[in-house]
Amino acid sequence: MDTDRKKQLQALLLEFPGDPFLRYGLAMEESSAGNMADASHSFEQLIADHPEYVPAYLQAGQIAARMDNTSLARKIYSQGIVVAKKAKDFKASGEMEQFMDALD
């Protein structure tokens, strides 16, 4: 993990705590560093606070799958597909459908 980038994101989050993109970036940094539990928690919080933020579902589902929690991955993808379709983000909904199909 790029600790400088993580520190920058954390500092920006202090200034803009409601910014979903900054929170997404921090969760991605945690994921890149292999801190799956922290990344999973960060994505769960992001989804709880910003349920319309489609990219969070895709990444949260992938992390759950990497952690061998296929039931959670399936649940996250299912929710994300609904949110993505509502937002007319058919590319994201299609990607999540593919990832969910690959869980079988």
N, CA, C and O atoms as a Tinker XYZ file with bonds, in Angstrom:
   416  protein
     1  N      0.842000   -1.175000    0.000000    73     2
     2  CA     0.000000    0.000000    0.000000    64     1     3
     3  C      0.883000    1.232000    0.000000    63     2     4     5
     4  O      1.902000    1.294000    0.688000    81     3
     5  N      0.484000    2.171000   -0.757000    73     3     6
     6  CA     1.176000    3.452000   -0.793000    64     5     7
     7  C      0.711000    4.244000    0.437000    63     6     8     9
     8  O     -0.366000    4.840000    0.433000    81     7
     9  N      1.541000    4.241000    1.484000    73     7    10
    10  CA     1.133000    4.889000    2.735000    64     9    11
    11  C      0.952000    6.390000    2.565000    63    10    12    13
    12  O      0.128000    6.997000    3.249000    81    11
    13  N      1.718000    6.994000    1.657000    73    11    14
    14  CA     1.524000    8.428000    1.405000    64    13    15
    15  C      0.143000    8.683000    0.826000    63    14    16    17
    16  O     -0.554000    9.610000    1.240000    81    15
    17  N     -0.243000    7.860000   -0.130000    73    15    18
    18  CA    -1.566000    8.026000   -0.749000    64    17    19
    19  C     -2.658000    7.772000    0.288000    63    18    20    21
    20  O     -3.663000    8.482000    0.323000    81    19
    21  N     -2.460000    6.758000    1.132000    73    19    22
    22  CA    -3.447000    6.466000    2.174000    64    21    23
    23  C     -3.557000    7.647000    3.135000    63    22    24    25
    24  O     -4.662000    8.034000    3.515000    81    23
    25  N     -2.440000    8.211000    3.524000    73    23    26
    26  CA    -2.458000    9.370000    4.428000    64    25    27
    27  C     -3.132000   10.567000    3.773000    63    26    28    29
    28  O     -3.869000   11.307000    4.426000    81    27
    29  N     -2.880000   10.754000    2.482000    73    27    30
    30  CA    -3.519000   11.858000    1.760000    64    29    31
    31  C     -5.033000   11.668000    1.727000    63    30    32    33
    32  O     -5.790000   12.614000    1.944000    81    31
    33  N     -5.461000   10.453000    1.456000    73    31    34
    34  CA    -6.894000   10.169000    1.429000    64    33    35
    35  C     -7.525000   10.374000    2.799000    63    34    36    37
    36  O     -8.616000   10.934000    2.909000    81    35
    37  N     -6.838000    9.921000    3.842000    73    35    38
    38  CA    -7.356000   10.098000    5.196000    64    37    39
    39  C     -7.462000   11.578000    5.556000    63    38    40    41
    40  O     -8.430000   11.999000    6.189000    81    39
    41  N     -6.478000   12.357000    5.156000    73    39    42
    42  CA    -6.511000   13.800000    5.416000    64    41    43
    43  C     -7.666000   14.459000    4.658000    63    42    44    45
    44  O     -8.375000   15.305000    5.202000    81    43
    45  N     -7.840000   14.065000    3.413000    73    43    46
    46  CA    -8.946000   14.621000    2.631000    64    45    47
    47  C    -10.299000   14.221000    3.214000    63    46    48    49
    48  O    -11.252000   14.999000    3.183000    81    47
    49  N    -10.373000   13.005000    3.744000    73    47    50
    50  CA   -11.622000   12.555000    4.354000    64    49    51
    51  C    -11.962000   13.336000    5.617000    63    50    52    53
    52  O    -13.135000   13.501000    5.950000    81    51
    53  N    -10.951000   13.813000    6.313000    73    51    54
    54  CA   -11.215000   14.664000    7.476000    64    53    55
    55  C    -11.868000   15.970000    7.029000    63    54    56    57
    56  O    -12.726000   16.521000    7.718000    81    55
    57  N    -11.450000   16.446000    5.875000    73    55    58
    58  CA   -11.979000   17.696000    5.334000    64    57    59
    59  C    -13.332000   17.486000    4.636000    63    58    60    61
    60  O    -14.217000   18.339000    4.704000    81    59
    61  N    -13.471000   16.337000    3.966000    73    59    62
    62  CA   -14.690000   16.029000    3.213000    64    61    63
    63  C    -15.202000   14.640000    3.597000    63    62    64    65
    64  O    -15.132000   13.721000    2.781000    81    63
    65  N    -15.712000   14.467000    4.809000    73    63    66
    66  CA   -16.069000   13.134000    5.300000    64    65    67
    67  C    -17.197000   12.451000    4.528000    63    66    68    69
    68  O    -17.319000   11.228000    4.576000    81    67
    69  N    -18.001000   13.203000    3.836000    73    67    70
    70  CA   -19.112000   12.605000    3.115000    64    69    71
    71  C    -18.819000   12.274000    1.668000    63    70    72    73
    72  O    -19.723000   11.877000    0.933000    81    71
    73  N    -17.582000   12.427000    1.242000    73    71    74
    74  CA   -17.234000   12.206000   -0.162000    64    73    75
    75  C    -17.078000   10.709000   -0.443000    63    74    76    77
    76  O    -16.126000   10.089000    0.031000    81    75
    77  N    -18.011000   10.121000   -1.214000    73    75    78
    78  CA   -17.922000    8.678000   -1.457000    64    77    79
    79  C    -16.705000    8.282000   -2.283000    63    78    80    81
    80  O    -16.172000    7.187000   -2.104000    81    79
    81  N    -16.255000    9.153000   -3.183000    73    79    82
    82  CA   -15.095000    8.810000   -4.006000    64    81    83
    83  C    -13.835000    8.683000   -3.148000    63    82    84    85
    84  O    -13.023000    7.786000   -3.374000    81    83
    85  N    -13.668000    9.562000   -2.179000    73    83    86
    86  CA   -12.502000    9.479000   -1.286000    64    85    87
    87  C    -12.561000    8.200000   -0.452000    63    86    88    89
    88  O    -11.544000    7.538000   -0.247000    81    87
    89  N    -13.741000    7.864000    0.020000    73    87    90
    90  CA   -13.897000    6.646000    0.822000    64    89    91
    91  C    -13.645000    5.404000   -0.043000    63    90    92    93
    92  O    -13.063000    4.422000    0.417000    81    91
    93  N    -14.085000    5.466000   -1.283000    73    91    94
    94  CA   -13.828000    4.374000   -2.223000    64    93    95
    95  C    -12.316000    4.227000   -2.445000    63    94    96    97
    96  O    -11.784000    3.117000   -2.447000    81    95
    97  N    -11.647000    5.349000   -2.628000    73    95    98
    98  CA   -10.198000    5.319000   -2.829000    64    97    99
    99  C     -9.460000    4.714000   -1.654000    63    98   100   101
   100  O     -8.527000    3.932000   -1.842000    81    99
   101  N     -9.867000    5.065000   -0.445000    73    99   102
   102  CA    -9.232000    4.504000    0.746000    64   101   103
   103  C     -9.475000    2.994000    0.822000    63   102   104   105
   104  O     -8.561000    2.234000    1.141000    81   103
   105  N    -10.689000    2.564000    0.534000    73   103   106
   106  CA   -10.992000    1.129000    0.546000    64   105   107
   107  C    -10.170000    0.388000   -0.511000    63   106   108   109
   108  O     -9.711000   -0.729000   -0.272000    81   107
   109  N     -9.987000    1.003000   -1.668000    73   107   110
   110  CA    -9.173000    0.389000   -2.719000    64   109   111
   111  C     -7.708000    0.291000   -2.292000    63   110   112   113
   112  O     -7.037000   -0.695000   -2.598000    81   111
   113  N     -7.213000    1.302000   -1.591000    73   111   114
   114  CA    -5.843000    1.245000   -1.059000    64   113   115
   115  C     -5.703000    0.069000   -0.091000    63   114   116   117
   116  O     -4.709000   -0.657000   -0.132000    81   115
   117  N     -6.693000   -0.118000    0.777000    73   115   118
   118  CA    -6.654000   -1.230000    1.725000    64   117   119
   119  C     -6.667000   -2.565000    0.985000    63   118   120   121
   120  O     -5.945000   -3.496000    1.342000    81   119
   121  N     -7.496000   -2.640000   -0.043000    73   119   122
   122  CA    -7.568000   -3.868000   -0.839000    64   121   123
   123  C     -6.242000   -4.145000   -1.541000    63   122   124   125
   124  O     -5.754000   -5.275000   -1.531000    81   123
   125  N     -5.666000   -3.123000   -2.142000    73   123   126
   126  CA    -4.390000   -3.278000   -2.847000    64   125   127
   127  C     -3.281000   -3.745000   -1.919000    63   126   128   129
   128  O     -2.362000   -4.450000   -2.338000    81   127
   129  N     -3.373000   -3.349000   -0.662000    73   127   130
   130  CA    -2.365000   -3.741000    0.316000    64   129   131
   131  C     -2.622000   -5.140000    0.876000    63   130   132   133
   132  O     -1.830000   -5.651000    1.668000    81   131
   133  N     -3.730000   -5.755000    0.462000    73   131   134
   134  CA    -4.046000   -7.090000    0.952000    64   133   135
   135  C     -4.776000   -7.102000    2.274000    63   134   136   137
   136  O     -4.953000   -8.162000    2.875000    81   135
   137  N     -5.202000   -5.941000    2.737000    73   135   138
   138  CA    -5.954000   -5.843000    3.994000    64   137   139
   139  C     -7.435000   -6.051000    3.692000    63   138   140   141
   140  O     -8.229000   -5.112000    3.748000    81   139
   141  N     -7.794000   -7.288000    3.372000    73   139   142
   142  CA    -9.141000   -7.585000    2.910000    64   141   143
   143  C    -10.206000   -7.296000    3.962000    63   142   144   145
   144  O    -11.279000   -6.795000    3.626000    81   143
   145  N     -9.932000   -7.598000    5.211000    73   143   146
   146  CA   -10.933000   -7.343000    6.250000    64   145   147
   147  C    -11.203000   -5.840000    6.371000    63   146   148   149
   148  O    -12.355000   -5.420000    6.479000    81   147
   149  N    -10.145000   -5.041000    6.353000    73   147   150
   150  CA   -10.314000   -3.584000    6.428000    64   149   151
   151  C    -11.022000   -3.057000    5.187000    63   150   152   153
   152  O    -11.907000   -2.208000    5.289000    81   151
   153  N    -10.640000   -3.553000    4.032000    73   151   154
   154  CA   -11.271000   -3.117000    2.788000    64   153   155
   155  C    -12.743000   -3.498000    2.781000    63   154   156   157
   156  O    -13.593000   -2.699000    2.389000    81   155
   157  N    -13.043000   -4.701000    3.209000    73   155   158
   158  CA   -14.430000   -5.159000    3.262000    64   157   159
   159  C    -15.256000   -4.259000    4.174000    63   158   160   161
   160  O    -16.364000   -3.852000    3.825000    81   159
   161  N    -14.711000   -3.960000    5.328000    73   159   162
   162  CA   -15.415000   -3.077000    6.270000    64   161   163
   163  C    -15.610000   -1.687000    5.664000    63   162   164   165
   164  O    -16.680000   -1.094000    5.798000    81   163
   165  N    -14.585000   -1.172000    5.003000    73   163   166
   166  CA   -14.690000    0.155000    4.388000    64   165   167
   167  C    -15.759000    0.178000    3.304000    63   166   168   169
   168  O    -16.523000    1.138000    3.207000    81   167
   169  N    -15.817000   -0.866000    2.493000    73   167   170
   170  CA   -16.846000   -0.917000    1.457000    64   169   171
   171  C    -18.237000   -1.085000    2.058000    63   170   172   173
   172  O    -19.199000   -0.503000    1.557000    81   171
   173  N    -18.355000   -1.871000    3.124000    73   171   174
   174  CA   -19.650000   -2.017000    3.796000    64   173   175
   175  C    -20.140000   -0.665000    4.309000    63   174   176   177
   176  O    -21.314000   -0.324000    4.161000    81   175
   177  N    -19.238000    0.097000    4.909000    73   175   178
   178  CA   -19.602000    1.434000    5.413000    64   177   179
   179  C    -19.979000    2.363000    4.266000    63   178   180   181
   180  O    -20.945000    3.120000    4.366000    81   179
   181  N    -19.224000    2.306000    3.189000    73   179   182
   182  CA   -19.503000    3.140000    2.030000    64   181   183
   183  C    -20.890000    2.827000    1.476000    63   182   184   185
   184  O    -21.653000    3.741000    1.162000    81   183
   185  N    -21.221000    1.549000    1.354000    73   183   186
   186  CA   -22.527000    1.147000    0.847000    64   185   187
   187  C    -23.632000    1.577000    1.806000    63   186   188   189
   188  O    -24.691000    2.027000    1.368000    81   187
   189  N    -23.397000    1.443000    3.103000    73   187   190
   190  CA   -24.403000    1.850000    4.081000    64   189   191
   191  C    -24.663000    3.357000    4.008000    63   190   192   193
   192  O    -25.807000    3.801000    4.104000    81   191
   193  N    -23.602000    4.131000    3.840000    73   191   194
   194  CA   -23.735000    5.593000    3.822000    64   193   195
   195  C    -24.126000    6.149000    2.459000    63   194   196   197
   196  O    -24.759000    7.201000    2.374000    81   195
   197  N    -23.753000    5.446000    1.396000    73   195   198
   198  CA   -24.014000    5.909000    0.021000    64   197   199
   199  C    -24.509000    4.717000   -0.805000    63   198   200   201
   200  O    -23.784000    4.217000   -1.665000    81   199
   201  N    -25.730000    4.264000   -0.550000    73   199   202
   202  CA   -26.216000    3.053000   -1.214000    64   201   203
   203  C    -26.345000    3.179000   -2.734000    63   202   204   205
   204  O    -26.526000    2.173000   -3.420000    81   203
   205  N    -26.256000    4.382000   -3.258000    73   203   206
   206  CA   -26.354000    4.581000   -4.704000    64   205   207
   207  C    -24.996000    4.524000   -5.400000    63   206   208   209
   208  O    -24.929000    4.634000   -6.625000    81   207
   209  N    -23.917000    4.354000   -4.643000    73   207   210
   210  CA   -22.567000    4.382000   -5.217000    64   209   211
   211  C    -22.225000    3.012000   -5.794000    63   210   212   213
   212  O    -21.697000    2.146000   -5.097000    81   211
   213  N    -22.529000    2.833000   -7.053000    73   211   214
   214  CA   -22.452000    1.541000   -7.738000    64   213   215
   215  C    -21.076000    0.868000   -7.659000    63   214   216   217
   216  O    -21.025000   -0.330000   -7.381000    81   215
   217  N    -19.962000    1.568000   -7.887000    73   215   218
   218  CA   -18.660000    0.876000   -7.887000    64   217   219
   219  C    -18.340000    0.153000   -6.574000    63   218   220   221
   220  O    -17.587000   -0.821000   -6.571000    81   219
   221  N    -18.899000    0.617000   -5.482000    73   219   222
   222  CA   -18.624000   -0.024000   -4.191000    64   221   223
   223  C    -19.138000   -1.457000   -4.157000    63   222   224   225
   224  O    -18.510000   -2.324000   -3.550000    81   223
   225  N    -20.266000   -1.712000   -4.800000    73   223   226
   226  CA   -20.831000   -3.061000   -4.801000    64   225   227
   227  C    -19.937000   -4.027000   -5.568000    63   226   228   229
   228  O    -19.705000   -5.156000   -5.135000    81   227
   229  N    -19.446000   -3.573000   -6.699000    73   227   230
   230  CA   -18.577000   -4.429000   -7.508000    64   229   231
   231  C    -17.332000   -4.833000   -6.719000    63   230   232   233
   232  O    -16.980000   -6.011000   -6.664000    81   231
   233  N    -16.676000   -3.857000   -6.114000    73   231   234
   234  CA   -15.450000   -4.142000   -5.358000    64   233   235
   235  C    -15.736000   -4.938000   -4.087000    63   234   236   237
   236  O    -14.986000   -5.852000   -3.744000    81   235
   237  N    -16.819000   -4.592000   -3.389000    73   235   238
   238  CA   -17.168000   -5.325000   -2.157000    64   237   239
   239  C    -17.467000   -6.782000   -2.466000    63   238   240   241
   240  O    -17.093000   -7.673000   -1.703000    81   239
   241  N    -18.140000   -7.023000   -3.581000    73   239   242
   242  CA   -18.427000   -8.401000   -3.983000    64   241   243
   243  C    -17.156000   -9.165000   -4.308000    63   242   244   245
   244  O    -17.009000  -10.328000   -3.932000    81   243
   245  N    -16.240000   -8.514000   -5.006000    73   243   246
   246  CA   -14.976000   -9.176000   -5.344000    64   245   247
   247  C    -14.174000   -9.507000   -4.085000    63   246   248   249
   248  O    -13.571000  -10.577000   -3.994000    81   247
   249  N    -14.168000   -8.607000   -3.135000    73   247   250
   250  CA   -13.431000   -8.861000   -1.890000    64   249   251
   251  C    -14.069000  -10.011000   -1.125000    63   250   252   253
   252  O    -13.364000  -10.883000   -0.617000    81   251
   253  N    -15.402000  -10.022000   -1.037000    73   251   254
   254  CA   -16.082000  -11.129000   -0.351000    64   253   255
   255  C    -15.738000  -12.456000   -1.022000    63   254   256   257
   256  O    -15.514000  -13.457000   -0.342000    81   255
   257  N    -15.697000  -12.465000   -2.347000    73   255   258
   258  CA   -15.349000  -13.696000   -3.072000    64   257   259
   259  C    -13.910000  -14.105000   -2.785000    63   258   260   261
   260  O    -13.627000  -15.287000   -2.594000    81   259
   261  N    -13.002000  -13.138000   -2.754000    73   259   262
   262  CA   -11.594000  -13.450000   -2.449000    64   261   263
   263  C    -11.432000  -13.993000   -1.037000    63   262   264   265
   264  O    -10.513000  -14.761000   -0.754000    81   263
   265  N    -12.347000  -13.579000   -0.147000    73   263   266
   266  CA   -12.303000  -14.055000    1.236000    64   265   267
   267  C    -13.088000  -15.363000    1.387000    63   266   268   269
   268  O    -13.353000  -15.812000    2.502000    81   267
   269  N    -13.459000  -15.971000    0.245000    73   267   270
   270  CA   -14.208000  -17.232000    0.193000    64   269   271
   271  C    -15.564000  -17.150000    0.876000    63   270   272   273
   272  O    -16.049000  -18.143000    1.421000    81   271
   273  N    -16.175000  -15.979000    0.850000    73   271   274
   274  CA   -17.513000  -15.800000    1.406000    64   273   275
   275  C    -18.463000  -15.596000    0.229000    63   274   276   277
   276  O    -18.924000  -14.484000   -0.028000    81   275
   277  N    -18.749000  -16.692000   -0.482000    73   275   278
   278  CA   -19.553000  -16.593000   -1.698000    64   277   279
   279  C    -20.990000  -16.163000   -1.409000    63   278   280   281
   280  O    -21.603000  -15.483000   -2.233000    81   279
   281  N    -21.531000  -16.543000   -0.265000    73   279   282
   282  CA   -22.907000  -16.120000    0.035000    64   281   283
   283  C    -22.967000  -14.602000    0.204000    63   282   284   285
   284  O    -23.917000  -13.968000   -0.254000    81   283
   285  N    -21.967000  -14.017000    0.856000    73   283   286
   286  CA   -21.929000  -12.564000    0.998000    64   285   287
   287  C    -21.684000  -11.903000   -0.356000    63   286   288   289
   288  O    -22.309000  -10.892000   -0.675000    81   287
   289  N    -20.787000  -12.463000   -1.144000    73   287   290
   290  CA   -20.513000  -11.912000   -2.477000    64   289   291
   291  C    -21.789000  -11.912000   -3.313000    63   290   292   293
   292  O    -22.101000  -10.927000   -3.982000    81   291
   293  N    -22.516000  -13.011000   -3.270000    73   291   294
   294  CA   -23.767000  -13.119000   -4.025000    64   293   295
   295  C    -24.772000  -12.053000   -3.558000    63   294   296   297
   296  O    -25.431000  -11.412000   -4.377000    81   295
   297  N    -24.879000  -11.876000   -2.260000    73   295   298
   298  CA   -25.807000  -10.874000   -1.700000    64   297   299
   299  C    -25.415000   -9.464000   -2.160000    63   298   300   301
   300  O    -26.266000   -8.683000   -2.586000    81   299
   301  N    -24.133000   -9.153000   -2.070000    73   299   302
   302  CA   -23.655000   -7.821000   -2.464000    64   301   303
   303  C    -23.888000   -7.590000   -3.955000    63   302   304   305
   304  O    -24.379000   -6.534000   -4.353000    81   303
   305  N    -23.536000   -8.574000   -4.774000    73   303   306
   306  CA   -23.744000   -8.425000   -6.218000    64   305   307
   307  C    -25.230000   -8.243000   -6.535000    63   306   308   309
   308  O    -25.591000   -7.402000   -7.358000    81   307
   309  N    -26.084000   -9.026000   -5.885000    73   307   310
   310  CA   -27.527000   -8.908000   -6.133000    64   309   311
   311  C    -28.022000   -7.505000   -5.827000    63   310   312   313
   312  O    -28.773000   -6.920000   -6.607000    81   311
   313  N    -27.599000   -6.969000   -4.691000    73   311   314
   314  CA   -27.989000   -5.605000   -4.342000    64   313   315
   315  C    -27.408000   -4.610000   -5.341000    63   314   316   317
   316  O    -28.090000   -3.678000   -5.768000    81   315
   317  N    -26.160000   -4.812000   -5.707000    73   315   318
   318  CA   -25.497000   -3.907000   -6.632000    64   317   319
   319  C    -26.133000   -3.898000   -8.006000    63   318   320   321
   320  O    -26.210000   -2.850000   -8.648000    81   319
   321  N    -26.587000   -5.049000   -8.462000    73   319   322
   322  CA   -27.241000   -5.141000   -9.771000    64   321   323
   323  C    -28.513000   -4.298000   -9.773000    63   322   324   325
   324  O    -28.788000   -3.580000  -10.734000    81   323
   325  N    -29.276000   -4.388000   -8.710000    73   323   326
   326  CA   -30.505000   -3.595000   -8.604000    64   325   327
   327  C    -30.178000   -2.100000   -8.622000    63   326   328   329
   328  O    -30.812000   -1.326000   -9.339000    81   327
   329  N    -29.194000   -1.711000   -7.833000    73   327   330
   330  CA   -28.800000   -0.296000   -7.763000    64   329   331
   331  C    -28.271000    0.180000   -9.116000    63   330   332   333
   332  O    -28.614000    1.273000   -9.568000    81   331
   333  N    -27.446000   -0.627000   -9.754000    73   331   334
   334  CA   -26.872000   -0.245000  -11.043000    64   333   335
   335  C    -27.957000   -0.097000  -12.113000    63   334   336   337
   336  O    -27.930000    0.852000  -12.896000    81   335
   337  N    -28.897000   -1.018000  -12.148000    73   335   338
   338  CA   -29.974000   -0.925000  -13.134000    64   337   339
   339  C    -30.838000    0.299000  -12.884000    63   338   340   341
   340  O    -31.268000    0.966000  -13.825000    81   339
   341  N    -31.089000    0.590000  -11.625000    73   339   342
   342  CA   -31.873000    1.789000  -11.281000    64   341   343
   343  C    -31.155000    3.044000  -11.770000    63   342   344   345
   344  O    -31.793000    4.001000  -12.207000    81   343
   345  N    -29.824000    3.034000  -11.695000    73   343   346
   346  CA   -29.012000    4.167000  -12.150000    64   345   347
   347  C    -28.748000    4.110000  -13.658000    63   346   348   349
   348  O    -28.063000    4.972000  -14.209000    81   347
   349  N    -29.299000    3.085000  -14.318000    73   347   350
   350  CA   -29.087000    2.871000  -15.757000    64   349   351
   351  C    -27.604000    2.646000  -16.101000    63   350   352   353
   352  O    -27.133000    3.002000  -17.181000    81   351
   353  N    -26.900000    2.050000  -15.154000    73   351   354
   354  CA   -25.495000    1.689000  -15.360000    64   353   355
   355  C    -25.459000    0.208000  -15.733000    63   354   356   357
   356  O    -25.121000   -0.654000  -14.921000    81   355
   357  N    -25.821000   -0.055000  -16.988000    73   355   358
   358  CA   -25.960000   -1.439000  -17.432000    64   357   359
   359  C    -24.620000   -2.142000  -17.601000    63   358   360   361
   360  O    -24.555000   -3.369000  -17.534000    81   359
   361  N    -23.572000   -1.394000  -17.814000    73   359   362
   362  CA   -22.236000   -2.004000  -17.885000    64   361   363
   363  C    -21.880000   -2.596000  -16.523000    63   362   364   365
   364  O    -21.434000   -3.741000  -16.440000    81   363
   365  N    -22.076000   -1.822000  -15.461000    73   363   366
   366  CA   -21.767000   -2.308000  -14.113000    64   365   367
   367  C    -22.676000   -3.467000  -13.723000    63   366   368   369
   368  O    -22.216000   -4.446000  -13.136000    81   367
   369  N    -23.964000   -3.362000  -14.044000    73   367   370
   370  CA   -24.871000   -4.460000  -13.687000    64   369   371
   371  C    -24.471000   -5.736000  -14.432000    63   370   372   373
   372  O    -24.525000   -6.828000  -13.865000    81   371
   373  N    -24.071000   -5.603000  -15.697000    73   371   374
   374  CA   -23.623000   -6.766000  -16.454000    64   373   375
   375  C    -22.358000   -7.383000  -15.887000    63   374   376   377
   376  O    -22.229000   -8.606000  -15.825000    81   375
   377  N    -21.425000   -6.536000  -15.474000    73   375   378
   378  CA   -20.186000   -7.055000  -14.867000    64   377   379
   379  C    -20.501000   -7.807000  -13.580000    63   378   380   381
   380  O    -19.954000   -8.883000  -13.337000    81   379
   381  N    -21.387000   -7.241000  -12.752000    73   379   382
   382  CA   -21.720000   -7.919000  -11.497000    64   381   383
   383  C    -22.461000   -9.216000  -11.757000    63   382   384   385
   384  O    -22.274000  -10.188000  -11.025000    81   383
   385  N    -23.304000   -9.252000  -12.790000    73   383   386
   386  CA   -23.979000  -10.508000  -13.141000    64   385   387
   387  C    -22.951000  -11.558000  -13.550000    63   386   388   389
   388  O    -23.062000  -12.720000  -13.162000    81   387
   389  N    -21.950000  -11.153000  -14.331000    73   387   390
   390  CA   -20.900000  -12.091000  -14.734000    64   389   391
   391  C    -20.114000  -12.605000  -13.540000    63   390   392   393
   392  O    -19.844000  -13.802000  -13.440000    81   391
   393  N    -19.744000  -11.705000  -12.630000    73   391   394
   394  CA   -18.998000  -12.130000  -11.439000    64   393   395
   395  C    -19.857000  -13.075000  -10.585000    63   394   396   397
   396  O    -19.353000  -14.054000  -10.035000    81   395
   397  N    -21.149000  -12.772000  -10.481000    73   395   398
   398  CA   -22.023000  -13.623000   -9.686000    64   397   399
   399  C    -22.157000  -15.001000  -10.332000    63   398   400   401
   400  O    -22.155000  -16.019000   -9.638000    81   399
   401  N    -22.273000  -15.032000  -11.655000    73   399   402
   402  CA   -22.365000  -16.324000  -12.357000    64   401   403
   403  C    -21.094000  -17.144000  -12.149000    63   402   404   405
   404  O    -21.150000  -18.370000  -12.057000    81   403
   405  N    -19.952000  -16.467000  -12.075000    73   403   406
   406  CA   -18.677000  -17.162000  -11.887000    64   405   407
   407  C    -18.528000  -17.761000  -10.485000    63   406   408   409
   408  O    -17.648000  -18.591000  -10.257000    81   407
   409  N    -19.373000  -17.351000   -9.561000    73   407   410
   410  CA   -19.314000  -17.904000   -8.198000    64   409   411
   411  C    -19.830000  -19.331000   -8.153000    63   410   412   413
   412  O    -19.508000  -20.077000   -7.228000    81   411
   413  N    -20.625000  -19.719000   -9.139000    73   411   414
   414  CA   -21.220000  -21.062000   -9.144000    64   413   415
   415  C    -20.211000  -22.155000   -9.339000    63   414   416
   416  O    -20.573000  -23.332000   -9.364000    81   415
